[in-house]
Amino acid sequence: MYIVGSQGFHWPVRVYYSDTDAGGVVYHANYLNFFEHARTEMLRSLGFEQDRLLEENLVFAVRQMTLDFVLPARFNQRLEVVTRLTKLGGVSLQFEQQLLDEAGVVYCQAQVKIGSLSADSFTPRKIPQSIKQELARAG
């Protein structure tokens, strides 16, 4: 289940065998997938489907990401990604994301900068007011 609000957006994650490397821990690139899925589901929970945004000539693209791999997540763990919007600009968004277990132990955390782009030209585009309002309200 997910929660939106001042505590952030919570998205559950189960670590599958395919997420792990030969040592049985989450392969480093798969943390990116966990974080991407959570940001996508956050938008979806606010009523914004990415395929519909694409039809409106809008895409969001990762501009910059900093990751801190704190502890190795392992096969079959039940975790959650907590996503918090930290900055809402005219053509950009910034998020803080953490992958946590039920006890609140952090396994990985990220600072993510997202750009709003025109889908046809990949040039900066203002974030529509409707999206900004929903993100600010969920904030």
Buried (B, 14 or more C-beta within 10 A) or exposed (E): EBEBEEEBBBBEBEBEEEBBEEEEBBEEEBBBEBBBEBBBBBBEBBEBEEEEBEEEEBBBEBBEBEBEBEEBBBBEBEBBBBBBBEEBBEBBBBBBBBBBBEEEEEBBBBBBBBBBBEBEEEEEBEBBEEBBEBBEEBE
